[in-house]
């Protein structure tokens, strides 16, 4: 018999992607039928008060308890984050601090990217054994670290890694937070990223895969179904690349419809997709911010 314990879920969001967060929350709520309380921890990267209130109103049942964490309290003061040349926001590193900002009594957590919807009961994922591994995830589209068409870890030979080792996506992670802290994983990942910045395209994902090479639990692909593919019954849909909140969305239309089904059950119902200009503006701001940090750090 499975013990019904509280389920811990974490995501990270800024003001721009708050609409994605609304759909994510509603999707978790609608599909959670097994009775556990879901403690949803939202790392708040400067979401406006008005938008936070709307997000909090997304759930109307007692299935989900939302806790807000300001990003400046999640990433310890004085922490120097690796400043790469990509347009990925620095809030991506917040997932690496999950074992440290959660209550020490919590032993396990599920991390989900904000550009996801949960289309199945998340308790199913929660109750899958990781066979004593510290972390679990789903194989990325690149599949292995040294593929012929695209190399996920371009300096794998220099690192002494097997090119055929599986490569996982960091958008969905299940963590044993106690073992993570005991093994000082965050420091190891940051050291790896800092030492290999010139070879990195997906910073946090690079560090996670190098540190956990051949030492992670693989979940079924349905738990991270990429929106440029098609899984008949996806448990979690991941809107990689273009998001459905943009007019230019051109990936799986069935998955897109799921997104709008959930969003239209929230205070953001009736939202109309934005111009892709907003996307490029957001990416530009991130790159400028990183350059400024490099200058003034």
N, C-alpha and C positions, 0 to 999 in steps of 0.2 A: 504493500500500500504506500502511495506517495504522500509524504508529509506536506501539508499545505502551509508553506511559509511565505512571508512577504517576498515579492519580486522587486528587485532593484534595477531600474533602468535609467540610463544617463544619455543626454544629448546636449549639443552645444549649438547656440543660435545667435545671430546678430539681427538687427532690425530689418535688414533687407530680406532675409529668408524666413521671417516670422510667419508668413502665409504657409510655407511648407511645414513649419512646426505645427500649425493648427491642424492640418490634414493628418500629420503623423499622430498627434494626440488622439484625435477622434478615431482613427483607424485602430489604435491600441484598445481604446475603450469599447468600441462596437464588437470587436472580435474576442474580447476576454470574457470567457464564460465559466472558468473553472473555480472562481471564488476567492483566490488570493488577493490581498491588497497589493496594488502596484504602486511603489514609491518611485515617482518620476522626478529625477533631479535634472533641472535645466540650468546649464551654465550660460549665464546672461552676458553676452558681449554687447553691452550698451543698447539694449532694447528700450524703446520709449515707454514711459509709464502707461500711456493710453493703450499701446499695443500689448503690454504685459497684462493689463486688465482684460483685454479681449481674449488673450491666450488662456488665462485662468478660467474664463467662462466657456471654454471649449468642451469641458467635461461636465455633465449634469448629473452624474451618478456618484456613488461612493466607491467605485472601483479603483479610482486613481487619486493619489495624494501628491500634489505638486509642490516641490521645494525649489526655490530659486537660489542660485549661487552667482554672485558677481564674479566676472572673470578675473578681476584683479585680486580677489581673495582665493581663487582656485590655483592660479600660478603664483608660487611664493615670491614675495618681494625680493628683488635682487637677482632673480633668475635671468640668465642671459640666454634668450632663445636663438637657435641657429637662424641666421638671416640669409636665406637662399635667394635666387633670382626668379623664383616662380611667382605666379599670381594667386597662390593658395593662401588663405588668411592664416595669421599666426594663431588664431583660436583652435586650429587643428591640433595643436600640441596639448590642449586641455585634456584630451582623453588619456594622456600619459600620466596625469596627476590624479586620476580617479581614485586609486587606492589610498591617496593621502587626504582628500577632502571629505570622503565618506566617513561616517561613524566607524570607529574601530571594531564594533561588534558585527559589522557587515562582512561576510566572507566571500561574497560572489556578486558580480554585477554584469549587466548587459549594456554595452554601448551601441547606440545606433546613430548614424549620420542623420542630420535633419532633413536631407533630401530623400527620405524613405517613407513608405507607408507599410504598416504591418497588416497583412491580409489573412492572418491566422491567429489563433490564440497564442500569445507570447509565452504562456506557461509551458507549451510544448517544447520550446527551445530551452527554457529555464531548466526543465527536468531531464535534458539529455546529459548523460555522463560525459565528462571530458577525459576520463581515464587518467586522472592525476596530472594532467597537463595544466600549465599556468594560464594558457590562453587558447581560445578556439575561434575559428573563422571559416570563411568560404574561399575556395580557390578563385583567384582573380582571373580576368579574361586573358591575361598574359600567361597564365597557368604555371609556367616554370621560370626560374630565375634567369636562365640562359637560352631562351628560345632563338630560333634561327631568324624569324622575321623581326622580332623586337626583343631586346634584352632588358629584362626588368631590373637587374642589378648589373650594370655594365662592367664593373670591375670585379666580378665574381671570381675570376681566376686569381687576381692579386690577393683576394681575401681567402683563397683556398676553399671556395665553395663548389659543390657539385652543381653543374649546370642543369641537371634534371630534378633538382629539389623543387617541390611545389612552392608556389608563391601565392600568398593570400591577400585579400583586399581588406583594408583597415576600416571600411565603412560599417561593418558589423563585427563586433568583438564580444566574446564572453570571457570574463576575467576571474581568476581566483585571486582576489585582492590581497589575501593574507600571504600567499606564496610570492606574489609580486613584490610586496614590501620586504619580505624576508630576503629576497634575492636582489634587492636594490635595482630593479629592472629599469626604472626611469633614467637613472644615471648612466646605465650602460647604453641605452638607446640614444641619449643625447651625445654621449661621447662618440658613438658610431657615426651619427649624422655630422657632427662637427669635423670629424677626421676625413669624411668622404664627400663633403659638400659639392665638389666639382663633378661628381658622378651621379648626382641625385636629380630625379624628376618629381617623384612623389615622396617628400621628405619623411613624414612620420611612418609611411608604409615601408619605405626603404629600411629605416632603423628597426622597425618591428620584425621584418622578415630576416634581417641579418642576425639579430639577437636570438630569434626563435627558430632559426634554420633547422628543419626536420624535427622540431620539438613543439609542435602545436597540434591541436585537435581539429580535424577537418569535419565540418558540418555539410549536410546535403546542400546542393546548389540552390534549392528552393528558398533557403534562408537568406540569400542575397542575390535576387534575380535582377540582373542588369537590364535596364530599359531599352537597350539596343538589341536585346535578344528576346526569346519568347519561351517561357516555361508555362505549361498549361495551368498549373495551380500554384502560383508563387505564394510563399508564406510571407516573404518580405520583398517588396519591390524597391529597387535602388535607382533613382533617376540620375544616373551618371550623365556627364556632359550637359546637354541642353535640358533645362527644367521645364515642367509643364506650365509654370507661371509666365513663360515667355511666348510670344506669338510665333516664334520660329521653332517651337518644339516639333520634331519630326521623327520621333522614335516610336516605340510600341504604342499604338492607339488604344489598345485594350487596357493597358496599364494606365494610360492617361485618363481614361474614363473612370477608373477606380479612384484616382486622385481626386477628381472633381466630385465624385459621389461622396467621399468623406469630407472634403472641404465645404461642400454646400450644406453640411449638417453643423457648421460652426458659425460664430459671429462674422466670419469672413465670406459668408454665402453671397453670391452675386459678383465676386471679384472677377475682373476681366484681365486676361493675359497682358503683360507689359511688352513694350518694345524692347528689342535686343540691345538697344542703346543703353538701357539701364544696366544690363549685364556688363557691357564693356566699361561703363563708368565705374561700376563696383570693382572690377578687376584692376582698372587703372589706379583707383584709390589705394588698393592693397599694395601694389608695386611701389607707388610713391611713398607710402608709409614705411615700407621696408628700407627704402633708400635713405629716408630721413633718419631712421633708427641707426643705420650703419654710420651715418655722419656724426650723430650726437652721442652714440654709445662709446 
